[in-house]
Amino acid sequence: MAGTLTLPAPLARPVAEAAYTLLGRASSSVLRRTESKDRRAEQFEGPFRQFDAMRRLIEALGPTAPDQDATLSDEHAPALADALLEAGPLL
């Protein structure tokens, strides 16, 4: 059975902003690898995994991120941890 995590409303906005930043970094990483002459499929696994994790976190936070607590599933825990680390200066 999957558990849930509750992200308090005051943290939702900085976490969402950090998730967008990490999503952008993953996108940039994919672009850099695409432009490389020595590209291999396995080089894209990490950036795609990061992109997908941040996209799912952003979707879970939803458009109400700044207004109310967000309930996330355990599946979001790794992405949430990354976003919290990124948001550190904003908190």
N, CA, C and O atoms as a MOPAC input file, in Angstrom:
PM7 MOZYME 1SCF
protein

 N      0.84100 1    -1.17400 1     0.00000 1
 C      0.00000 1     0.00000 1     0.00000 1
 C      0.89300 1     1.24600 1     0.00000 1
 O      1.83600 1     1.34800 1     0.78500 1
 N      0.58800 1     2.16100 1    -0.86700 1
 C      1.37900 1     3.38400 1    -0.97500 1
 C      0.96000 1     4.37800 1     0.10000 1
 O     -0.21800 1     4.51100 1     0.43100 1
 N      1.95600 1     5.06800 1     0.62800 1
 C      1.68700 1     6.09700 1     1.62200 1
 C      1.55300 1     7.45200 1     0.95700 1
 O      1.69900 1     7.58700 1    -0.25800 1
 N      1.27500 1     8.44000 1     1.76800 1
 C      1.16500 1     9.80200 1     1.25100 1
 C      2.04900 1    10.73600 1     2.06200 1
 O      2.38500 1    10.46600 1     3.21500 1
 N      2.40700 1    11.81600 1     1.44000 1
 C      3.18800 1    12.88200 1     2.06100 1
 C      2.37000 1    14.15600 1     1.94700 1
 O      1.73400 1    14.39500 1     0.92100 1
 N      2.38000 1    14.96800 1     2.97800 1
 C      1.68900 1    16.25100 1     2.91400 1
 C      2.73100 1    17.35500 1     2.90800 1
 O      3.55400 1    17.45600 1     3.81800 1
 N      2.68800 1    18.16900 1     1.88500 1
 C      3.58200 1    19.31300 1     1.76200 1
 C      2.80800 1    20.55000 1     2.18800 1
 O      1.83100 1    20.91100 1     1.53100 1
 N      3.21500 1    21.21500 1     3.27500 1
 C      2.49000 1    22.39800 1     3.74100 1
 C      2.44600 1    23.49500 1     2.67300 1
 O      3.39800 1    23.67800 1     1.91500 1
 N      1.35200 1    24.20300 1     2.62800 1
 C      1.14000 1    25.24400 1     1.61500 1
 C      2.30700 1    26.23400 1     1.49900 1
 O      2.67700 1    26.58200 1     0.37800 1
 N      2.90300 1    26.70500 1     2.60400 1
 C      4.00000 1    27.66800 1     2.46000 1
 C      5.22500 1    27.10700 1     1.71700 1
 O      6.03700 1    27.87000 1     1.19400 1
 N      5.34900 1    25.78900 1     1.67400 1
 C      6.47800 1    25.19000 1     0.95400 1
 C      6.14600 1    24.86200 1    -0.49800 1
 O      7.04500 1    24.64200 1    -1.31100 1
 N      4.86800 1    24.83000 1    -0.81800 1
 C      4.45300 1    24.38300 1    -2.14800 1
 C      5.00500 1    25.26500 1    -3.25900 1
 O      5.50700 1    24.74300 1    -4.25500 1
 N      4.93000 1    26.57300 1    -3.12100 1
 C      5.40400 1    27.46200 1    -4.18700 1
 C      6.91500 1    27.32400 1    -4.41700 1
 O      7.32700 1    27.13200 1    -5.56100 1
 N      7.76400 1    27.41400 1    -3.36900 1
 C      9.19800 1    27.26300 1    -3.63200 1
 C      9.56200 1    25.87300 1    -4.15600 1
 O     10.48600 1    25.74000 1    -4.95800 1
 N      8.85300 1    24.84600 1    -3.71600 1
 C      9.12100 1    23.50200 1    -4.23200 1
 C      8.72000 1    23.41700 1    -5.69900 1
 O      9.44100 1    22.82500 1    -6.50300 1
 N      7.58700 1    23.99600 1    -6.05600 1
 C      7.16800 1    23.99100 1    -7.46300 1
 C      8.17400 1    24.76200 1    -8.32600 1
 O      8.53500 1    24.30400 1    -9.41000 1
 N      8.62100 1    25.91600 1    -7.85600 1
 C      9.61100 1    26.69000 1    -8.60500 1
 C     10.90200 1    25.89900 1    -8.78300 1
 O     11.49300 1    25.90200 1    -9.86200 1
 N     11.33300 1    25.23000 1    -7.73300 1
 C     12.54800 1    24.41600 1    -7.80800 1
 C     12.35800 1    23.24400 1    -8.76900 1
 O     13.27700 1    22.88800 1    -9.50600 1
 N     11.16500 1    22.64400 1    -8.76000 1
 C     10.89100 1    21.53200 1    -9.67500 1
 C     10.95700 1    22.01000 1   -11.12300 1
 O     11.47300 1    21.29800 1   -11.98500 1
 N     10.43800 1    23.21100 1   -11.39900 1
 C     10.54300 1    23.76200 1   -12.75800 1
 C     12.00000 1    24.01200 1   -13.13600 1
 O     12.39100 1    23.77800 1   -14.27900 1
 N     12.80200 1    24.48400 1   -12.19000 1
 C     14.22500 1    24.69600 1   -12.45700 1
 C     14.90500 1    23.37700 1   -12.80100 1
 O     15.67500 1    23.30300 1   -13.75800 1
 N     14.62300 1    22.34100 1   -12.02700 1
 C     15.22000 1    21.03300 1   -12.28200 1
 C     14.71500 1    20.42700 1   -13.58700 1
 O     15.46400 1    19.74000 1   -14.28100 1
 N     13.46800 1    20.67300 1   -13.92200 1
 C     12.91500 1    20.23100 1   -15.20700 1
 C     13.68100 1    20.89200 1   -16.35200 1
 O     14.02500 1    20.24200 1   -17.33900 1
 N     13.94200 1    22.18300 1   -16.20800 1
 C     14.70200 1    22.90300 1   -17.22400 1
 C     16.12400 1    22.39500 1   -17.34900 1
 O     16.64900 1    22.28900 1   -18.45800 1
 N     16.75400 1    22.07900 1   -16.22800 1
 C     18.12200 1    21.53600 1   -16.27300 1
 C     18.14700 1    20.19000 1   -16.98600 1
 O     19.05400 1    19.91400 1   -17.77200 1
 N     17.15400 1    19.36000 1   -16.71000 1
 C     17.09300 1    18.06000 1   -17.38200 1
 C     16.90700 1    18.26100 1   -18.88900 1
 O     17.51400 1    17.55200 1   -19.69100 1
 N     16.07500 1    19.21900 1   -19.26600 1
 C     15.86500 1    19.51400 1   -20.68100 1
 C     17.15300 1    19.99100 1   -21.33500 1
 O     17.48500 1    19.57000 1   -22.44400 1
 N     17.87100 1    20.86000 1   -20.65400 1
 C     19.14500 1    21.36400 1   -21.18500 1
 C     20.15300 1    20.23200 1   -21.33600 1
 O     20.91700 1    20.19500 1   -22.30000 1
 N     20.15000 1    19.32800 1   -20.39700 1
 C     21.05400 1    18.18400 1   -20.45600 1
 C     20.74300 1    17.30200 1   -21.66900 1
 O     21.65300 1    16.82400 1   -22.34700 1
 N     19.46300 1    17.09400 1   -21.93200 1
 C     19.06500 1    16.31900 1   -23.11000 1
 C     19.53600 1    17.04000 1   -24.37400 1
 O     20.06800 1    16.40600 1   -25.28500 1
 N     19.34600 1    18.34500 1   -24.43300 1
 C     19.75600 1    19.11200 1   -25.60500 1
 C     21.26200 1    19.00600 1   -25.82500 1
 O     21.70900 1    18.78100 1   -26.94900 1
 N     22.04900 1    19.16600 1   -24.75400 1
 C     23.50900 1    19.05000 1   -24.88900 1
 C     23.90300 1    17.68000 1   -25.42100 1
 O     24.76900 1    17.57100 1   -26.28900 1
 N     23.27300 1    16.64500 1   -24.90400 1
 C     23.60000 1    15.29200 1   -25.36000 1
 C     23.17200 1    15.08100 1   -26.81000 1
 O     23.84600 1    14.37600 1   -27.56100 1
 N     22.06800 1    15.68100 1   -27.19800 1
 C     21.58400 1    15.56900 1   -28.57200 1
 C     22.57300 1    16.20200 1   -29.54800 1
 O     22.77300 1    15.70300 1   -30.65600 1
 N     23.18200 1    17.29200 1   -29.13000 1
 C     24.10900 1    18.01100 1   -30.00300 1
 C     25.49600 1    17.38600 1   -30.04300 1
 O     26.32000 1    17.76400 1   -30.87600 1
 N     25.76300 1    16.43600 1   -29.15700 1
 C     27.07000 1    15.78300 1   -29.10600 1
 C     27.24400 1    14.82900 1   -30.28300 1
 O     26.30200 1    14.14600 1   -30.68500 1
 N     28.43800 1    14.79000 1   -30.82300 1
 C     28.72500 1    13.85900 1   -31.91400 1
 C     28.82600 1    12.42400 1   -31.38800 1
 O     28.57100 1    11.46700 1   -32.11900 1
 N     29.19500 1    12.28900 1   -30.13500 1
 C     29.35100 1    10.97800 1   -29.51400 1
 C     28.16600 1    10.71000 1   -28.59300 1
 O     28.32200 1    10.63800 1   -27.37400 1
 N     26.98800 1    10.56300 1   -29.17800 1
 C     25.80100 1    10.34600 1   -28.34300 1
 C     25.36800 1     8.88200 1   -28.40600 1
 O     25.43500 1     8.22400 1   -29.44400 1
 N     24.92500 1     8.41200 1   -27.25700 1
 C     24.42600 1     7.04900 1   -27.12300 1
 C     23.13100 1     7.09900 1   -26.31800 1
 O     22.94600 1     7.97000 1   -25.46800 1
 N     22.26400 1     6.17800 1   -26.59000 1
 C     20.93700 1     6.16900 1   -25.94500 1
 C     21.03300 1     6.18800 1   -24.42400 1
 O     20.24700 1     6.86800 1   -23.76300 1
 N     21.98400 1     5.45000 1   -23.86300 1
 C     22.06700 1     5.37000 1   -22.40200 1
 C     22.44700 1     6.70200 1   -21.76300 1
 O     22.22800 1     6.89300 1   -20.56700 1
 N     23.01100 1     7.62600 1   -22.54100 1
 C     23.35500 1     8.94500 1   -22.00900 1
 C     22.11000 1     9.75800 1   -21.65600 1
 O     22.18500 1    10.71600 1   -20.88600 1
 N     20.98400 1     9.37800 1   -22.21500 1
 C     19.74700 1    10.12700 1   -22.01200 1
 C     18.92200 1     9.60900 1   -20.83500 1
 O     17.96800 1    10.26200 1   -20.41400 1
 N     19.28200 1     8.44500 1   -20.30600 1
 C     18.46000 1     7.83100 1   -19.26400 1
 C     18.32200 1     8.71200 1   -18.02600 1
 O     17.21000 1     8.90800 1   -17.53400 1
 N     19.42100 1     9.24200 1   -17.51800 1
 C     19.37000 1    10.08300 1   -16.32000 1
 C     18.55600 1    11.34900 1   -16.51200 1
 O     17.66700 1    11.63500 1   -15.70900 1
 N     18.84300 1    12.12600 1   -17.57600 1
 C     18.05100 1    13.34400 1   -17.78400 1
 C     16.56700 1    13.06900 1   -18.01200 1
 O     15.71800 1    13.81800 1   -17.53000 1
 N     16.24600 1    11.98700 1   -18.75100 1
 C     14.83200 1    11.67100 1   -18.96500 1
 C     14.16500 1    11.25600 1   -17.66000 1
 O     13.01700 1    11.61900 1   -17.40200 1
 N     14.88400 1    10.49700 1   -16.83700 1
 C     14.33300 1    10.07700 1   -15.54000 1
 C     14.06300 1    11.30400 1   -14.65900 1
 O     13.01500 1    11.39900 1   -14.02100 1
 N     15.02300 1    12.24400 1   -14.63300 1
 C     14.86000 1    13.47600 1   -13.85100 1
 C     13.69300 1    14.30400 1   -14.39600 1
 O     12.87700 1    14.81400 1   -13.62800 1
 N     13.61900 1    14.43500 1   -15.71700 1
 C     12.53800 1    15.19200 1   -16.34400 1
 C     11.18300 1    14.59800 1   -15.95800 1
 O     10.28100 1    15.32000 1   -15.53400 1
 N     11.04800 1    13.28400 1   -16.10600 1
 C      9.77400 1    12.63400 1   -15.79300 1
 C      9.40400 1    12.78100 1   -14.31800 1
 O      8.23900 1    13.00200 1   -13.98700 1
 N     10.39200 1    12.65800 1   -13.43600 1
 C     10.11700 1    12.78500 1   -12.00300 1
 C      9.64100 1    14.19300 1   -11.65800 1
 O      8.69800 1    14.35700 1   -10.88300 1
 N     10.28300 1    15.20500 1   -12.22500 1
 C      9.88000 1    16.59200 1   -11.94700 1
 C      8.52200 1    16.89700 1   -12.56700 1
 O      7.71400 1    17.60600 1   -11.96800 1
 N      8.26600 1    16.37100 1   -13.75400 1
 C      6.96400 1    16.58200 1   -14.39700 1
 C      5.85600 1    15.99200 1   -13.53400 1
 O      4.81200 1    16.61600 1   -13.34300 1
 N      6.08500 1    14.78700 1   -13.01300 1
 C      5.06200 1    14.16200 1   -12.15500 1
 C      4.86800 1    14.94900 1   -10.85900 1
 O      3.74300 1    15.08500 1   -10.37800 1
 N      5.95900 1    15.46800 1   -10.29400 1
 C      5.84200 1    16.27500 1    -9.07300 1
 C      5.05400 1    17.55100 1    -9.35200 1
 O      4.16700 1    17.91400 1    -8.58000 1
 N      5.36900 1    18.22300 1   -10.43700 1
 C      4.65700 1    19.45200 1   -10.80300 1
 C      3.17700 1    19.17200 1   -11.01300 1
 O      2.32700 1    19.93700 1   -10.55800 1
 N      2.86700 1    18.08500 1   -11.69600 1
 C      1.45900 1    17.71400 1   -11.90100 1
 C      0.76400 1    17.43400 1   -10.57200 1
 O     -0.39100 1    17.81600 1   -10.37800 1
 N      1.46900 1    16.76700 1    -9.65700 1
 C      0.87100 1    16.44100 1    -8.35800 1
 C      0.63800 1    17.69000 1    -7.52000 1
 O     -0.35100 1    17.77600 1    -6.79300 1
 N      1.54800 1    18.66200 1    -7.61800 1
 C      1.36300 1    19.90800 1    -6.87300 1
 C      0.17000 1    20.68300 1    -7.40500 1
 O     -0.53300 1    21.35200 1    -6.64700 1
 N     -0.05400 1    20.59500 1    -8.69200 1
 C     -1.21900 1    21.21300 1    -9.31300 1
 C     -1.18900 1    22.72800 1    -9.29200 1
 O     -0.25700 1    23.34100 1    -8.77100 1
 N     -2.21100 1    23.31500 1    -9.85900 1
 C     -2.27200 1    24.77200 1    -9.96100 1
 C     -2.54200 1    25.46600 1    -8.63100 1
 O     -2.39200 1    26.68400 1    -8.53100 1
 N     -2.93600 1    24.71600 1    -7.61700 1
 C     -3.24700 1    25.32700 1    -6.32500 1
 C     -2.04400 1    25.33400 1    -5.39300 1
 O     -2.18700 1    25.60200 1    -4.20000 1
 N     -0.85500 1    25.04200 1    -5.92600 1
 C      0.34000 1    24.91000 1    -5.09700 1
 C      0.49400 1    26.01800 1    -4.05400 1
 O      0.80900 1    25.69500 1    -2.90900 1
 N      0.29600 1    27.28500 1    -4.36400 1
 C      0.52600 1    28.29100 1    -3.33900 1
 C     -0.60800 1    28.43900 1    -2.33100 1
 O     -0.43300 1    29.09800 1    -1.30600 1
 N     -1.75800 1    27.84500 1    -2.59700 1
 C     -2.93600 1    28.11700 1    -1.78700 1
 C     -3.28700 1    27.07400 1    -0.73600 1
 O     -3.97200 1    27.38700 1     0.23700 1
 N     -2.83100 1    25.84900 1    -0.91600 1
 C     -3.23400 1    24.81000 1     0.03000 1
 C     -2.15400 1    23.73800 1     0.13800 1
 O     -1.26300 1    23.64700 1    -0.70500 1
 N     -2.25200 1    22.93000 1     1.19100 1
 C     -1.32700 1    21.82400 1     1.35500 1
 C     -1.44800 1    20.90100 1     0.14300 1
 O     -2.52800 1    20.75400 1    -0.42900 1
 N     -0.34500 1    20.28900 1    -0.23800 1
 C     -0.35200 1    19.33600 1    -1.34300 1
 C     -0.17500 1    17.93700 1    -0.76600 1
 O      0.68300 1    17.71000 1     0.08700 1
 N     -0.98600 1    17.01500 1    -1.23300 1
 C     -0.86400 1    15.62000 1    -0.82900 1
 C     -0.19400 1    14.87400 1    -1.96600 1
 O     -0.70600 1    14.82100 1    -3.08400 1
 N      0.95900 1    14.30000 1    -1.66200 1
 C      1.75400 1    13.59900 1    -2.65500 1
 C      1.87000 1    12.13800 1    -2.25800 1
 O      1.78000 1    11.79600 1    -1.07900 1
 N      2.06600 1    11.29100 1    -3.23700 1
 C      2.28100 1     9.87400 1    -2.92700 1
 C      3.76200 1     9.63500 1    -2.65700 1
 O      4.60900 1    10.47000 1    -2.97600 1
 N      4.05600 1     8.49800 1    -2.07200 1
 C      5.44300 1     8.13200 1    -1.79500 1
 C      6.29400 1     8.13400 1    -3.05800 1
 O      7.50100 1     8.36600 1    -2.99300 1
 N      5.67700 1     7.88100 1    -4.19400 1
 C      6.40800 1     7.86900 1    -5.46800 1
 C      7.07600 1     9.22300 1    -5.73900 1
 O      8.07800 1     9.28400 1    -6.45100 1
 N      6.53800 1    10.29100 1    -5.18400 1
 C      7.09000 1    11.63300 1    -5.39700 1
 C      8.23400 1    11.96900 1    -4.44500 1
 O      8.88400 1    13.00200 1    -4.60600 1
 N      8.48900 1    11.11300 1    -3.45500 1
 C      9.48200 1    11.42300 1    -2.42200 1
 C     10.87000 1    11.76100 1    -2.97300 1
 O     11.45000 1    12.75600 1    -2.53900 1
 N     11.43500 1    10.98000 1    -3.91200 1
 C     12.76400 1    11.33800 1    -4.41400 1
 C     12.78100 1    12.69400 1    -5.13500 1
 O     13.70100 1    13.48800 1    -4.93900 1
 N     11.78000 1    12.95500 1    -5.95800 1
 C     11.71100 1    14.23900 1    -6.66600 1
 C     11.48900 1    15.38000 1    -5.67900 1
 O     12.05600 1    16.46100 1    -5.83500 1
 N     10.66300 1    15.13600 1    -4.66400 1
 C     10.42300 1    16.15000 1    -3.64100 1
 C     11.72100 1    16.47200 1    -2.90700 1
 O     12.01300 1    17.64000 1    -2.64700 1
 N     12.50100 1    15.44700 1    -2.57200 1
 C     13.78000 1    15.66900 1    -1.88900 1
 C     14.71400 1    16.51500 1    -2.75600 1
 O     15.35600 1    17.43900 1    -2.25600 1
 N     14.79000 1    16.20100 1    -4.05400 1
 C     15.62900 1    16.98800 1    -4.96400 1
 C     15.15200 1    18.43200 1    -5.03900 1
 O     15.95600 1    19.36500 1    -5.01600 1
 N     13.82500 1    18.60900 1    -5.12900 1
 C     13.27100 1    19.96900 1    -5.22700 1
 C     13.48700 1    20.73600 1    -3.93200 1
 O     13.76100 1    21.93500 1    -3.97000 1
 N     13.37100 1    20.07500 1    -2.79500 1
 C     13.62500 1    20.74800 1    -1.51100 1
 C     15.08600 1    21.19300 1    -1.40000 1
 O     15.36800 1    22.28300 1    -0.90300 1
 N     16.00100 1    20.35700 1    -1.85800 1
 C     17.41200 1    20.73500 1    -1.85700 1
 C     17.65500 1    21.93500 1    -2.75700 1
 O     18.38800 1    22.85600 1    -2.39700 1
 N     17.03600 1    21.91700 1    -3.92600 1
 C     17.17500 1    23.03300 1    -4.86900 1
 C     16.54800 1    24.30100 1    -4.30800 1
 O     17.07600 1    25.39600 1    -4.49900 1
 N     15.41800 1    24.15400 1    -3.61500 1
 C     14.68500 1    25.30700 1    -3.08500 1
 C     15.29400 1    25.83600 1    -1.81000 1
 O     14.87900 1    26.89400 1    -1.33500 1
 N     16.25300 1    25.15300 1    -1.24100 1
 C     16.84800 1    25.52700 1     0.03400 1
 C     16.99400 1    27.02100 1     0.25400 1
 O     16.52300 1    27.52700 1     1.27300 1
 N     17.62800 1    27.75200 1    -0.65800 1
 C     17.78500 1    29.20100 1    -0.45600 1
 C     16.46700 1    29.97000 1    -0.45000 1
 O     16.39000 1    31.07100 1     0.09700 1
 N     15.42400 1    29.38700 1    -1.06200 1
 C     14.12200 1    30.06100 1    -1.13300 1
 C     13.27800 1    29.84500 1     0.11600 1
 O     12.29600 1    30.55200 1     0.34100 1
 N     13.66800 1    28.85800 1     0.92900 1
 C     12.81800 1    28.49700 1     2.07800 1
 C     13.04700 1    29.36600 1     3.27300 1
 O     12.40500 1    29.17700 1     4.30600 1

